[in-house]
Amino acid sequence: MLNMHQKPFYLNDDQIKWVKDTAEKLSTDEKIGQLFVPIGYSTDHDYIDSLLKHHIGGLFFRSAHLEELRATFNYAQQNSKVPLLTPANLESGGDGAVLEGTGYAPQMAVAAAGNKKYAYELGKIAAEDAKAAGINWGFAPVVDLDLNFHSPIMNVRTYGDDTERDIAFSKQFIQAFHDQNMMTSIKHFPGDGIDERDQHLLTSVNSLPLSSWWKTYGKIYRELIDFGTKAVMVGHIAFPAYSHNQIPASLNEQLLEGLLRHDLGFNGLIITDATPMVGFSTAMPRYQAVPTAIQNGCDMFLFNHDFEEDVSYMKDGLKNGLLTEKRLDEAVLRILATKASLNLNQDVSIPSKPLIDYKKEQQEIADQSITLVKDDQNILPLAAQKQKRVLLEVLGGFASNQRVEETLQNELTKRGFEVTLYRPEKNFVDLGSVADFKSKYDLVLYAANIENASNQTTARINWKTLYGLGNNLPWFVQEVPTVLVSFGNPYHMFDMPMVKTVVNAYSNYEHFIKAAVAKLVGEQEFKGHSPIDPNCKNIKLKELMNNAD
């Protein structure tokens, strides 16, 4: 039963009156529109009008320029009958909303820094930048535990593998948003980080025994719900220990109404994760899945395969009984109560103000978080007098490779190193002799730039090789000192156990790259502590799987 006086809404009588009066004035079609949070593909007013005519409940845009976003959200809010929720992905800083915003740090870097004040700072920066553009809702923090190093979608997006740290740091992030009168959406219920597969590509599974789940994910959700998070994003993740089936949580009444509402006592807003994801789309025919997501406990429906078609599926579902009037009304009341809790019923204006410069904060988090995993060859600190000739190899097929390569080359060159950039067309087949290789280089520096990205089956290193040949492969670790620095995934020792010096920098933001070089050459100390096991043993996961009560 929805209680608008209580957590997380805390509405007064006037706000509750607005919620009820607004709901009563909405037609059935307008109520259905409130369920949808489509992604915006254009800032053209005619396009925005085409969405607003359906009376959408929220509107999401990928990161864009500040003034364009601000003008677009101003227009949308002023022309919407009901105020809009305007979310953005704000896991690593304000750049998740605004192109000019501050990229601060991924959550794992914050965890490696070891002080929860940095979690508050991450939330503060993300919230302030986003708020300046007219955004009022962060799809963050990620509260999943990174328990399976094989997961291609988790790692640096999380606070690591420790339940208590996850809770403490997530509370700080949430508080920073609440201090800006913005809301968070903890994700991805019932918990990612167990399966080695990505829910973008299939329905993944949280396979923990129920008792182990309550000690980890269950404890996290209970404490953050008690702390006052206003929304929970539900993943396309099955949890068979509770529901005894493989139906994803986003469509699973037992997990939504039973576990999340009843057992965990969540009174706030439930939103699906993106519904074009295969984990949602393949669970049942879409005409059925669209209304079933709401009927079985979700309040809002994120993104669309085809917006107009999904709206028609929701309307048809109401007509044919897949969605009841009672459940529709309950979802709409929760949506409106959430909006009132943000005072959107009183003011949707977006003040015009510049973004704040956070360079000092960026430098501090990079300095505090970068972690020396091992230096078994005692080569650090590097020096141009000893390792002058460096072969630099950037691993990964991402657009950011160029930025990583150029920044590393510049930082090393200005410290007196001579840098040769690995180029497959030159070094692919023409190995030369071992003696020739040793005569050319004093050091090989691998920069692993394997970003977190959806729709990957793995987040691993792939080599440019022909029949096992090629200077891209680390065949030379016994011949020339070799160093690996990861600017993303912290688990590359799984593929490169032969490398004796390994640094995890967690991020390919420029301030992390520059700080990593400063630490390699001894200008700064390594201060970070790994929030996961970089040795890739999955020990905690094995214990949780085997030690169920």
TORGUBA-892225 format. One record per residue (C-alpha): x, y, z. Coordinates in Angstrom, 1 decimal. Example, Ala and Ser with C-alpha at 12.3 -4.5 7.8 and 13.67 -1.06 7.14 Angstrom:
2
(node (12.3; -4.5; 7.8));
(node (13.7; -1.1; 7.1));
//
This chain:
549
(node (0.0; 0.0; 0.0));
(node (1.5; 3.4; -1.1));
(node (2.1; 5.7; 1.8));
(node (3.1; 9.2; 0.6));
(node (3.7; 10.6; 4.1));
(node (6.5; 8.1; 4.7));
(node (9.9; 7.3; 3.3));
(node (11.1; 8.0; 0.7));
(node (8.5; 10.7; -0.3));
(node (7.8; 12.5; 3.0));
(node (5.1; 14.5; 1.4));
(node (3.1; 17.1; 3.3));
(node (-0.7; 17.4; 3.0));
(node (-0.5; 20.0; 0.2));
(node (1.8; 17.9; -1.9));
(node (-0.4; 14.8; -1.4));
(node (-3.4; 16.9; -2.5));
(node (-1.5; 17.9; -5.7));
(node (-0.7; 14.2; -6.4));
(node (-4.3; 13.1; -5.9));
(node (-5.8; 16.1; -7.8));
(node (-3.4; 15.6; -10.7));
(node (-4.1; 11.9; -10.9));
(node (-7.9; 12.5; -11.0));
(node (-7.6; 14.9; -13.9));
(node (-5.5; 12.6; -16.0));
(node (-7.3; 10.6; -18.8));
(node (-6.5; 6.9; -19.2));
(node (-4.2; 7.7; -22.1));
(node (-2.4; 10.4; -20.0));
(node (-1.9; 7.9; -17.2));
(node (-0.4; 5.4; -19.6));
(node (1.9; 8.1; -20.9));
(node (3.2; 8.8; -17.4));
(node (4.7; 5.2; -17.3));
(node (7.2; 5.9; -20.1));
(node (10.7; 7.3; -20.0));
(node (11.8; 7.4; -23.7));
(node (15.3; 8.3; -24.8));
(node (15.4; 11.5; -26.7));
(node (17.0; 11.3; -30.2));
(node (16.7; 14.9; -31.2));
(node (16.4; 18.3; -29.5));
(node (14.1; 19.6; -32.3));
(node (10.9; 21.1; -30.8));
(node (8.7; 19.2; -33.2));
(node (10.3; 15.9; -32.1));
(node (9.9; 16.8; -28.4));
(node (6.3; 17.7; -29.1));
(node (5.8; 14.3; -30.6));
(node (6.8; 12.7; -27.3));
(node (4.9; 15.2; -25.1));
(node (1.6; 14.5; -26.9));
(node (1.7; 11.1; -25.2));
(node (2.1; 12.8; -21.8));
(node (5.4; 11.0; -21.0));
(node (6.5; 10.8; -17.4));
(node (10.1; 11.4; -18.0));
(node (12.7; 12.1; -20.7));
(node (16.3; 10.9; -21.0));
(node (19.1; 12.3; -23.2));
(node (22.6; 11.0; -23.7));
(node (25.3; 13.4; -22.7));
(node (25.1; 16.6; -24.8));
(node (26.2; 20.2; -24.6));
(node (25.0; 22.2; -21.6));
(node (23.2; 25.0; -23.3));
(node (21.4; 22.6; -25.7));
(node (20.3; 20.3; -22.9));
(node (19.2; 23.2; -20.7));
(node (17.1; 24.8; -23.5));
(node (15.6; 21.4; -24.4));
(node (14.6; 20.5; -20.9));
(node (13.2; 24.0; -20.3));
(node (11.1; 23.6; -23.4));
(node (9.9; 20.1; -22.5));
(node (9.1; 21.1; -18.9));
(node (7.2; 24.2; -19.9));
(node (5.1; 22.3; -22.5));
(node (4.4; 19.2; -20.4));
(node (1.0; 19.0; -18.6));
(node (2.7; 17.1; -15.8));
(node (6.3; 17.9; -14.7));
(node (8.9; 15.5; -16.1));
(node (11.5; 13.4; -14.5));
(node (14.7; 13.9; -16.3));
(node (17.3; 11.2; -15.7));
(node (20.9; 10.7; -16.8));
(node (23.6; 8.1; -16.2));
(node (25.8; 9.7; -13.6));
(node (28.0; 6.9; -12.4));
(node (31.4; 8.6; -12.9));
(node (30.6; 12.3; -12.8));
(node (28.8; 15.1; -14.5));
(node (30.1; 14.1; -18.0));
(node (27.4; 11.4; -17.9));
(node (24.9; 14.3; -18.5));
(node (26.9; 17.2; -19.9));
(node (29.7; 17.0; -22.4));
(node (31.4; 19.9; -20.7));
(node (30.8; 18.3; -17.3));
(node (33.4; 17.0; -15.0));
(node (34.5; 13.4; -15.5));
(node (35.6; 12.6; -11.9));
(node (36.2; 8.9; -11.4));
(node (34.6; 5.5; -11.8));
(node (33.2; 4.1; -8.6));
(node (36.0; 1.6; -8.2));
(node (38.6; 4.3; -8.2));
(node (36.7; 6.0; -5.4));
(node (36.7; 2.7; -3.5));
(node (40.4; 2.3; -4.1));
(node (41.0; 5.8; -2.6));
(node (39.5; 4.3; 0.6));
(node (37.7; 7.3; 2.0));
(node (33.9; 7.7; 1.7));
(node (34.3; 11.5; 1.4));
(node (35.3; 10.8; -2.2));
(node (32.0; 9.0; -2.8));
(node (30.2; 12.1; -1.6));
(node (32.4; 14.2; -3.8));
(node (31.5; 12.0; -6.8));
(node (27.8; 12.4; -6.1));
(node (28.1; 16.1; -5.5));
(node (30.0; 16.8; -8.8));
(node (27.6; 14.5; -10.8));
(node (24.5; 16.1; -9.3));
(node (25.7; 19.8; -9.7));
(node (26.7; 19.4; -13.3));
(node (23.5; 17.5; -14.2));
(node (21.2; 19.9; -12.3));
(node (22.7; 22.8; -14.3));
(node (21.3; 21.2; -17.4));
(node (17.8; 20.5; -16.0));
(node (18.4; 16.9; -14.9));
(node (16.8; 15.8; -11.6));
(node (17.4; 12.1; -11.5));
(node (20.6; 10.1; -11.5));
(node (20.7; 6.5; -12.7));
(node (23.3; 5.8; -10.0));
(node (25.0; 4.6; -7.9));
(node (25.7; 1.1; -9.1));
(node (25.3; -0.9; -5.9));
(node (26.2; -4.3; -7.5));
(node (29.1; -6.3; -6.0));
(node (32.0; -7.1; -8.4));
(node (32.3; -10.7; -7.3));
(node (33.0; -12.4; -10.7));
(node (36.0; -11.0; -12.5));
(node (34.7; -12.5; -15.8));
(node (31.7; -10.1; -15.8));
(node (32.1; -7.9; -18.9));
(node (29.8; -5.1; -17.7));
(node (30.6; -4.5; -14.0));
(node (34.2; -4.1; -12.7));
(node (35.1; -0.4; -12.4));
(node (31.4; 0.7; -12.3));
(node (31.2; -0.8; -8.8));
(node (32.6; 0.0; -5.4));
(node (34.3; -3.4; -5.5));
(node (33.5; -6.7; -3.7));
(node (32.9; -5.7; -0.1));
(node (29.3; -5.3; 1.2));
(node (30.0; -2.9; 4.0));
(node (32.0; -0.5; 1.8));
(node (29.3; -0.7; -0.9));
(node (26.7; 0.4; 1.7));
(node (28.9; 3.2; 3.2));
(node (30.0; 4.7; -0.1));
(node (26.6; 4.4; -1.7));
(node (25.0; 6.3; 1.2));
(node (27.4; 9.2; 0.7));
(node (26.6; 9.3; -3.0));
(node (22.9; 9.3; -2.3));
(node (23.2; 12.0; 0.3));
(node (25.0; 14.3; -2.1));
(node (22.1; 14.0; -4.5));
(node (19.5; 14.6; -1.8));
(node (21.5; 17.7; -0.8));
(node (20.9; 19.0; -4.3));
(node (17.2; 18.1; -4.1));
(node (17.8; 15.4; -6.7));
(node (17.1; 11.7; -6.6));
(node (19.1; 8.5; -7.2));
(node (18.2; 5.2; -8.6));
(node (20.2; 2.3; -7.1));
(node (20.8; -0.5; -9.5));
(node (20.6; -3.3; -10.7));
(node (18.1; -5.2; -8.5));
(node (18.4; -8.1; -7.6));
(node (22.1; -7.7; -8.2));
(node (24.6; -7.9; -11.0));
(node (28.2; -9.1; -10.7));
(node (27.6; -12.8; -10.2));
(node (27.0; -13.9; -13.8));
(node (29.8; -13.6; -16.3));
(node (27.3; -12.6; -18.9));
(node (25.7; -9.2; -19.7));
(node (22.0; -8.7; -19.4));
(node (22.1; -6.5; -22.5));
(node (22.7; -9.8; -24.4));
(node (20.5; -12.3; -22.5));
(node (18.7; -12.7; -19.2));
(node (21.6; -13.0; -16.8));
(node (21.3; -14.8; -13.4));
(node (22.1; -14.0; -9.9));
(node (22.8; -17.6; -8.8));
(node (23.5; -16.9; -5.1));
(node (21.8; -19.1; -2.5));
(node (19.2; -17.1; -0.7));
(node (21.1; -16.9; 2.6));
(node (24.2; -15.6; 0.8));
(node (22.1; -13.1; -1.0));
(node (20.7; -11.7; 2.2));
(node (24.2; -11.3; 3.6));
(node (25.3; -9.3; 0.5));
(node (22.8; -7.8; -2.0));
(node (19.9; -8.1; 0.4));
(node (21.8; -6.2; 3.1));
(node (22.8; -3.5; 0.6));
(node (19.3; -3.0; -0.6));
(node (17.7; -3.0; 2.8));
(node (20.1; -0.4; 4.2));
(node (19.9; 1.9; 1.2));
(node (16.1; 1.7; 1.1));
(node (16.1; 2.5; 4.8));
(node (18.5; 5.4; 4.0));
(node (15.9; 6.9; 1.7));
(node (16.8; 6.2; -2.0));
(node (13.8; 7.2; -4.0));
(node (14.1; 4.8; -6.8));
(node (15.3; 1.3; -7.6));
(node (16.3; 0.3; -11.1));
(node (15.4; -3.4; -11.8));
(node (17.6; -5.4; -14.0));
(node (16.8; -8.1; -16.5));
(node (18.3; -10.5; -14.1));
(node (16.8; -13.7; -12.8));
(node (17.1; -14.8; -9.1));
(node (16.0; -18.4; -9.0));
(node (16.8; -18.9; -5.3));
(node (13.8; -16.7; -4.5));
(node (11.4; -17.0; -7.4));
(node (12.3; -20.6; -8.5));
(node (12.2; -19.5; -12.1));
(node (14.3; -17.8; -14.8));
(node (12.0; -14.8; -15.3));
(node (14.0; -11.5; -15.1));
(node (13.2; -9.3; -12.2));
(node (11.8; -6.6; -14.5));
(node (8.9; -8.9; -15.3));
(node (8.8; -11.0; -12.1));
(node (6.0; -10.3; -9.7));
(node (7.6; -12.5; -7.0));
(node (10.8; -10.4; -7.0));
(node (9.1; -7.0; -7.4));
(node (6.1; -7.3; -5.1));
(node (7.4; -10.1; -2.9));
(node (11.1; -9.4; -2.4));
(node (11.4; -5.7; -3.1));
(node (8.1; -4.3; -1.9));
(node (7.2; -6.8; 0.9));
(node (10.4; -8.3; 2.3));
(node (12.6; -5.2; 1.8));
(node (9.8; -2.7; 2.5));
(node (10.5; -0.4; -0.5));
(node (7.8; 2.3; -0.8));
(node (9.5; 4.3; -3.6));
(node (9.6; 4.2; -7.4));
(node (10.6; 1.1; -9.4));
(node (11.8; 1.6; -12.9));
(node (12.9; -1.1; -15.4));
(node (16.4; -1.1; -16.8));
(node (16.4; -0.3; -20.6));
(node (13.8; -2.5; -22.2));
(node (15.4; -2.9; -25.6));
(node (18.0; -5.1; -23.8));
(node (17.8; -8.7; -24.9));
(node (17.4; -9.8; -21.3));
(node (14.0; -8.2; -21.3));
(node (13.0; -8.7; -24.9));
(node (13.4; -12.4; -25.0));
(node (11.5; -13.3; -21.8));
(node (8.1; -13.1; -23.6));
(node (6.6; -11.5; -26.7));
(node (6.9; -7.7; -26.4));
(node (3.1; -7.0; -26.7));
(node (2.9; -9.0; -23.5));
(node (6.1; -7.9; -21.8));
(node (5.3; -4.1; -22.0));
(node (2.1; -4.2; -19.9));
(node (3.4; -7.1; -17.7));
(node (6.4; -5.1; -16.5));
(node (3.9; -2.6; -15.0));
(node (1.3; -5.1; -13.8));
(node (3.9; -7.2; -12.0));
(node (5.4; -4.2; -10.1));
(node (7.4; -1.7; -12.1));
(node (6.1; 1.8; -12.1));
(node (8.1; 3.2; -15.0));
(node (9.2; 1.8; -18.3));
(node (12.7; 2.8; -19.6));
(node (13.4; 3.3; -23.3));
(node (11.6; 1.6; -26.1));
(node (12.1; -0.7; -29.1));
(node (9.6; 1.6; -30.9));
(node (8.0; 4.2; -28.8));
(node (4.6; 4.5; -30.6));
(node (4.4; 0.7; -30.7));
(node (5.2; 0.3; -27.0));
(node (2.5; 2.8; -26.1));
(node (0.0; 0.9; -28.2));
(node (1.1; -2.4; -26.5));
(node (0.5; -0.8; -23.1));
(node (-3.0; 0.5; -24.1));
(node (-3.9; -2.9; -25.6));
(node (-2.7; -4.6; -22.4));
(node (-5.1; -2.5; -20.4));
(node (-7.9; -3.4; -22.7));
(node (-7.3; -7.1; -22.6));
(node (-6.5; -7.5; -18.9));
(node (-2.7; -7.8; -18.9));
(node (-2.6; -4.5; -17.0));
(node (-5.4; -3.6; -14.5));
(node (-6.7; -0.2; -13.8));
(node (-5.8; -0.6; -10.2));
(node (-2.2; -1.3; -10.9));
(node (-2.0; 1.5; -13.5));
(node (-3.4; 4.0; -10.9));
(node (-1.0; 2.8; -8.2));
(node (2.0; 3.3; -10.6));
(node (0.8; 6.7; -11.6));
(node (0.4; 7.8; -7.9));
(node (4.0; 6.7; -7.2));
(node (5.3; 8.6; -10.2));
(node (3.5; 11.7; -9.2));
(node (4.5; 11.3; -5.5));
(node (8.1; 11.1; -6.7));
(node (7.8; 14.3; -8.7));
(node (6.2; 16.1; -5.7));
(node (9.0; 14.9; -3.4));
(node (11.4; 16.9; -5.8));
(node (9.0; 19.9; -5.6));
(node (8.5; 19.7; -9.4));
(node (4.8; 20.5; -8.8));
(node (6.0; 24.0; -7.6));
(node (9.0; 24.8; -9.9));
(node (10.4; 23.3; -13.0));
(node (12.5; 26.2; -14.1));
(node (16.2; 25.6; -14.8));
(node (18.5; 28.4; -13.5));
(node (21.2; 29.5; -16.0));
(node (24.5; 29.1; -14.2));
(node (28.0; 28.0; -15.3));
(node (29.6; 24.7; -14.4));
(node (32.1; 24.6; -11.6));
(node (35.8; 23.8; -12.3));
(node (36.8; 20.7; -10.3));
(node (40.4; 20.2; -11.5));
(node (41.8; 20.1; -8.0));
(node (39.3; 17.4; -7.0));
(node (40.1; 15.4; -10.1));
(node (43.8; 15.5; -9.4));
(node (43.2; 14.4; -5.8));
(node (41.1; 11.4; -6.6));
(node (43.5; 10.2; -9.2));
(node (46.4; 10.6; -6.7));
(node (44.6; 8.8; -4.0));
(node (43.3; 5.8; -6.0));
(node (45.9; 4.5; -8.5));
(node (47.1; 1.2; -7.2));
(node (50.4; -0.6; -7.5));
(node (49.3; -4.3; -7.8));
(node (52.8; -5.7; -8.0));
(node (56.4; -4.9; -8.9));
(node (58.1; -8.2; -8.7));
(node (61.0; -7.1; -10.9));
(node (61.7; -4.0; -8.7));
(node (61.8; -1.7; -11.7));
(node (60.0; 1.2; -10.2));
(node (60.4; 4.1; -10.3));
(node (61.1; 4.3; -14.0));
(node (63.8; 6.8; -15.1));
(node (64.9; 8.0; -18.5));
(node (68.5; 7.3; -17.5));
(node (67.7; 3.6; -17.2));
(node (64.7; 2.9; -19.4));
(node (65.1; 5.6; -22.0));
(node (63.8; 3.7; -25.1));
(node (60.2; 2.8; -24.5));
(node (57.9; 0.7; -26.7));
(node (54.4; 1.9; -25.9));
(node (51.5; -0.5; -26.7));
(node (47.9; 0.7; -26.2));
(node (45.6; -2.3; -25.9));
(node (41.9; -2.1; -26.7));
(node (39.8; -1.1; -29.7));
(node (38.1; 2.0; -28.3));
(node (38.0; 5.6; -29.7));
(node (39.7; 6.7; -26.5));
(node (42.8; 4.8; -27.4));
(node (44.2; 7.8; -29.3));
(node (43.8; 10.1; -26.2));
(node (45.5; 7.5; -24.0));
(node (48.3; 7.0; -26.4));
(node (48.9; 10.7; -27.0));
(node (48.7; 11.6; -23.3));
(node (51.1; 8.9; -22.3));
(node (53.5; 9.8; -25.1));
(node (53.5; 13.4; -24.2));
(node (53.9; 12.8; -20.4));
(node (56.8; 10.3; -21.0));
(node (58.6; 12.4; -23.6));
(node (58.6; 15.6; -21.5));
(node (60.4; 13.5; -18.8));
(node (63.1; 12.5; -21.2));
(node (61.9; 9.1; -22.5));
(node (62.1; 8.2; -26.2));
(node (58.8; 6.6; -27.0));
(node (58.1; 4.3; -30.0));
(node (54.4; 3.7; -30.6));
(node (53.5; 0.1; -31.5));
(node (52.0; -0.1; -34.9));
(node (50.6; -3.5; -36.1));
(node (51.4; -2.8; -39.7));
(node (55.1; -2.4; -38.8));
(node (55.4; -4.9; -36.0));
(node (52.8; -7.6; -36.9));
(node (54.8; -10.3; -38.6));
(node (58.3; -8.9; -38.8));
(node (59.5; -10.1; -35.4));
(node (63.2; -9.9; -36.0));
(node (65.6; -11.6; -33.6));
(node (65.5; -11.5; -29.9));
(node (68.8; -9.7; -29.9));
(node (67.4; -7.1; -32.3));
(node (64.4; -6.5; -30.1));
(node (66.6; -6.1; -27.0));
(node (68.8; -3.7; -28.9));
(node (65.9; -1.4; -29.7));
(node (64.0; -1.1; -26.4));
(node (64.8; -0.7; -22.7));
(node (61.1; -1.0; -21.6));
(node (57.8; -2.2; -23.0));
(node (54.9; -0.3; -21.5));
(node (51.4; -1.8; -22.0));
(node (48.5; 0.5; -21.5));
(node (45.4; -1.5; -21.3));
(node (42.4; 0.6; -22.3));
(node (39.6; -1.9; -22.0));
(node (36.5; 0.2; -21.3));
(node (33.3; -0.9; -19.7));
(node (30.8; -1.0; -22.5));
(node (27.5; -2.8; -22.9));
(node (26.9; -5.6; -25.4));
(node (30.3; -7.1; -25.0));
(node (30.6; -10.8; -24.3));
(node (34.0; -10.3; -22.6));
(node (36.2; -7.4; -21.4));
(node (39.4; -9.1; -22.1));
(node (42.6; -8.3; -24.0));
(node (42.7; -9.4; -27.6));
(node (46.1; -9.6; -29.4));
(node (47.0; -8.6; -32.9));
(node (48.8; -11.8; -33.9));
(node (49.4; -14.2; -36.8));
(node (50.1; -17.8; -35.9));
(node (51.4; -16.7; -32.5));
(node (53.7; -14.1; -33.9));
(node (53.8; -10.4; -33.4));
(node (55.5; -8.0; -31.0));
(node (52.0; -7.2; -29.6));
(node (52.2; -10.4; -27.6));
(node (54.2; -10.3; -24.4));
(node (56.7; -12.9; -25.5));
(node (59.6; -10.7; -24.4));
(node (59.0; -10.3; -20.7));
(node (62.1; -12.4; -19.9));
(node (64.1; -10.3; -22.4));
(node (63.1; -6.6; -21.8));
(node (61.4; -5.2; -18.6));
(node (57.7; -5.0; -19.2));
(node (55.1; -2.9; -17.3));
(node (51.3; -3.1; -17.5));
(node (49.1; -0.2; -16.6));
(node (45.3; -0.7; -16.8));
(node (43.2; 2.4; -17.4));
(node (40.0; 0.3; -17.1));
(node (39.3; -3.3; -16.2));
(node (41.4; -4.2; -13.1));
(node (41.7; -7.9; -14.0));
(node (44.2; -8.1; -16.7));
(node (46.6; -10.3; -14.8));
(node (44.2; -13.1; -15.9));
(node (45.5; -12.7; -19.4));
(node (49.0; -11.3; -18.6));
(node (50.2; -13.2; -15.5));
(node (53.7; -13.1; -16.9));
(node (54.1; -9.4; -16.6));
(node (55.9; -8.6; -13.3));
(node (54.9; -5.0; -12.8));
(node (51.2; -4.1; -12.8));
(node (49.4; -0.9; -12.0));
(node (45.6; -0.4; -11.9));
(node (44.6; 3.1; -12.7));
(node (40.8; 2.3; -13.1));
(node (40.1; 5.2; -15.5));
(node (41.2; 6.6; -18.9));
(node (40.3; 10.2; -17.9));
(node (43.2; 12.5; -18.6));
(node (43.9; 13.2; -14.9));
(node (44.3; 9.5; -14.2));
(node (46.7; 9.0; -17.2));
(node (48.9; 11.9; -16.0));
(node (48.8; 10.8; -12.4));
(node (49.8; 7.2; -13.5));
(node (52.9; 8.5; -15.3));
(node (53.8; 10.6; -12.3));
(node (53.6; 7.6; -10.1));
(node (55.6; 5.4; -12.5));
(node (58.5; 7.8; -12.4));
(node (58.4; 8.3; -8.6));
(node (57.0; 11.8; -8.5));
(node (54.0; 10.6; -6.6));
(node (53.6; 7.7; -4.3));
(node (51.1; 4.9; -5.0));
(node (48.3; 5.4; -2.5));
(node (45.4; 3.3; -3.7));
(node (44.3; -0.1; -2.3));
(node (42.6; -2.6; -4.5));
(node (38.9; -3.0; -3.7));
(node (38.8; -6.3; -5.5));
(node (41.2; -9.3; -5.9));
(node (43.3; -8.5; -9.0));
(node (44.6; -12.1; -8.9));
(node (41.3; -13.2; -10.3));
(node (40.5; -16.1; -7.9));
(node (36.8; -15.3; -7.3));
(node (37.4; -16.4; -3.7));
(node (34.5; -14.4; -2.2));
(node (32.1; -15.7; -4.8));
(node (33.1; -19.3; -4.2));
(node (32.6; -18.8; -0.5));
(node (29.2; -17.3; -1.0));
(node (28.1; -20.1; -3.3));
(node (29.4; -22.9; -1.0));
(node (28.6; -21.5; 2.5));
(node (24.8; -21.1; 2.3));
(node (23.0; -21.7; 5.6));
//
